[in-house]
Amino acid sequence: MIGENISNLRKQRGLTLSELAEKALISKSYLSNIERSLNKNPSIHVLEKIAGVLQVDLQKLIKSKKEMEESRPLIDEEWMSLVKEFKEVGIEKENAQNYKILFEFIKWQQEKNK
């Protein structure tokens, strides 16, 4: 669990095993053993170093998948409806950032008219 969490977070951050080990000031082999769950009980000191490099809370390293899924905030139905509308008119997730300027303009206009 801990090893898998560290491995996933490391890959999400685009770090190699060597890079994370070097930045956390631990040996590459020790980190590898943690990630492969050969060492299932690393010290809190080591976990704090790893969490610091990965820029996450210590809890994120030690939570199980089930706990992490349960702690995810639920998306408001109104927002889900908006997302569905975007999809229906052909706005893909990759292009949503392009509409940010429009939203900022609308917000600026609303504040100006108050």
Backbone hydrogen bonds, N-H to C=O, Kabsch-Sander energy under -0.5 kcal/mol:
donor,donor_aa,acceptor,acceptor_aa,energy
5,N,1,M,-2.3
6,I,2,I,-2.6
7,S,3,G,-2.6
8,N,4,E,-2.6
9,L,5,N,-2.6
10,R,6,I,-2.8
11,K,7,S,-2.3
12,Q,8,N,-2.3
13,R,9,L,-1.9
14,G,11,K,-1.1
15,L,10,R,-2.5
20,L,16,T,-2.3
21,A,17,L,-2.4
22,E,18,S,-2.6
23,K,19,E,-2.5
24,A,20,L,-2.3
25,L,21,A,-0.6
25,L,22,E,-0.7
26,I,21,A,-2.5
31,L,27,S,-2.3
32,S,28,K,-2.7
33,N,29,S,-2.3
34,I,30,Y,-1.9
35,E,31,L,-2.8
36,R,32,S,-2.2
37,S,34,I,-1.6
38,L,33,N,-2.5
39,N,33,N,-1.9
40,K,38,L,-0.6
47,L,43,S,-2.2
48,E,44,I,-2.4
49,K,45,H,-1.7
50,I,46,V,-2.4
51,A,47,L,-2.9
52,G,48,E,-2.2
53,V,49,K,-2.0
54,L,50,I,-2.5
55,Q,51,A,-0.8
56,V,51,A,-2.1
60,K,57,D,-1.1
61,L,57,D,-0.7
61,L,58,L,-1.0
62,I,58,L,-1.2
63,K,59,Q,-1.6
68,M,64,S,-2.4
69,E,65,K,-2.5
70,E,66,K,-2.3
71,S,67,E,-1.5
72,R,69,E,-0.8
80,M,76,D,-2.0
81,S,77,E,-2.4
82,L,78,E,-1.9
83,V,79,W,-2.4
84,K,80,M,-2.3
85,E,81,S,-2.1
86,F,82,L,-2.3
87,K,83,V,-2.3
88,E,84,K,-2.3
89,V,85,E,-1.7
90,G,87,K,-1.3
91,I,86,F,-2.9
92,E,90,G,-0.8
95,N,92,E,-1.0
96,A,92,E,-0.8
96,A,93,K,-0.9
98,N,95,N,-1.2
99,Y,95,N,-0.5
99,Y,96,A,-1.4
100,K,97,Q,-1.4
103,F,99,Y,-2.2
104,E,100,K,-2.6
105,F,101,I,-2.1
106,I,102,L,-2.4
107,K,103,F,-2.5
108,W,104,E,-2.4
109,Q,105,F,-2.6
110,Q,106,I,-2.4
111,E,107,K,-2.4
112,K,108,W,-2.2
113,N,109,Q,-1.9
114,K,111,E,-0.9
